Amino acid sequence: MGVQVISRDGKPEYAVLPWEQYQALLAAAGQPVAQPTAAAVQAPPANEALPALSRLAQLREAKGLARDQLARTVGISPSYLAMIESGERVPDAAIRRSLAWELGVPGWGEVS
């Protein structure tokens, strides 16, 4: 099972799994099958500019967070966060949501 676990304060908070596996879990639990939302169906390309993502380092510093502290809270490595901050990498939707949550920035988590 391809599950991604997102932690907060060192404790698991969310589990992200592929849609087909989610559907299988619903069926096994006797729940109605969920329909994808319009946002999930119309996700933007990965290279599309994200609101305020270019200001990630500034936002992190304004919150008084060290890079490794934010990275570990979000569930990624400090080196990967450095690549996101430099524009070298574009994070997936789950990481954007977690960054938005930790930094209190709306907009990054709206598309999944």
Contacts in CASP RR format, 6 or more apart in sequence:
PFRMAT RR
TARGET T0000
AUTHOR 0000-0000-0000
METHOD contacts of the structure
MODEL  1
MGVQVISRDGKPEYAVLPWEQYQALLAAAGQPVAQPTAAAVQAPPANEAL
PALSRLAQLREAKGLARDQLARTVGISPSYLAMIESGERVPDAAIRRSLA
WELGVPGWGEVS
1 17 0 8 1.000
1 21 0 8 1.000
2 17 0 8 1.000
2 18 0 8 1.000
2 21 0 8 1.000
3 15 0 8 1.000
3 16 0 8 1.000
3 17 0 8 1.000
3 21 0 8 1.000
4 15 0 8 1.000
4 16 0 8 1.000
4 17 0 8 1.000
4 94 0 8 1.000
5 12 0 8 1.000
5 14 0 8 1.000
5 15 0 8 1.000
5 16 0 8 1.000
6 12 0 8 1.000
6 13 0 8 1.000
6 14 0 8 1.000
6 15 0 8 1.000
6 16 0 8 1.000
6 74 0 8 1.000
6 75 0 8 1.000
6 94 0 8 1.000
6 98 0 8 1.000
7 13 0 8 1.000
7 73 0 8 1.000
7 75 0 8 1.000
8 73 0 8 1.000
8 102 0 8 1.000
9 73 0 8 1.000
10 72 0 8 1.000
10 73 0 8 1.000
14 94 0 8 1.000
14 98 0 8 1.000
16 94 0 8 1.000
17 25 0 8 1.000
19 36 0 8 1.000
19 40 0 8 1.000
22 34 0 8 1.000
23 33 0 8 1.000
23 34 0 8 1.000
26 32 0 8 1.000
26 33 0 8 1.000
26 34 0 8 1.000
27 33 0 8 1.000
37 112 0 8 1.000
39 110 0 8 1.000
39 111 0 8 1.000
39 112 0 8 1.000
40 112 0 8 1.000
43 93 0 8 1.000
43 111 0 8 1.000
43 112 0 8 1.000
44 111 0 8 1.000
46 90 0 8 1.000
46 92 0 8 1.000
47 90 0 8 1.000
50 90 0 8 1.000
50 96 0 8 1.000
50 108 0 8 1.000
51 105 0 8 1.000
51 107 0 8 1.000
51 108 0 8 1.000
52 59 0 8 1.000
52 105 0 8 1.000
52 107 0 8 1.000
52 108 0 8 1.000
53 84 0 8 1.000
53 87 0 8 1.000
53 90 0 8 1.000
53 96 0 8 1.000
53 108 0 8 1.000
54 87 0 8 1.000
56 84 0 8 1.000
56 85 0 8 1.000
56 99 0 8 1.000
56 103 0 8 1.000
57 67 0 8 1.000
57 85 0 8 1.000
59 103 0 8 1.000
59 105 0 8 1.000
60 67 0 8 1.000
60 70 0 8 1.000
60 85 0 8 1.000
60 103 0 8 1.000
63 102 0 8 1.000
63 103 0 8 1.000
65 102 0 8 1.000
67 78 0 8 1.000
67 81 0 8 1.000
67 82 0 8 1.000
67 85 0 8 1.000
68 78 0 8 1.000
70 81 0 8 1.000
70 99 0 8 1.000
70 102 0 8 1.000
70 103 0 8 1.000
71 77 0 8 1.000
71 78 0 8 1.000
71 80 0 8 1.000
71 81 0 8 1.000
72 78 0 8 1.000
73 98 0 8 1.000
73 102 0 8 1.000
74 81 0 8 1.000
74 95 0 8 1.000
74 98 0 8 1.000
74 99 0 8 1.000
74 102 0 8 1.000
75 98 0 8 1.000
76 91 0 8 1.000
76 95 0 8 1.000
80 89 0 8 1.000
83 89 0 8 1.000
84 90 0 8 1.000
84 91 0 8 1.000
84 95 0 8 1.000
84 99 0 8 1.000
91 99 0 8 1.000
93 109 0 8 1.000
93 111 0 8 1.000
93 112 0 8 1.000
94 112 0 8 1.000
96 108 0 8 1.000
96 109 0 8 1.000
97 108 0 8 1.000
97 109 0 8 1.000
97 112 0 8 1.000
99 105 0 8 1.000
99 108 0 8 1.000
100 106 0 8 1.000
100 107 0 8 1.000
100 108 0 8 1.000
100 109 0 8 1.000
END
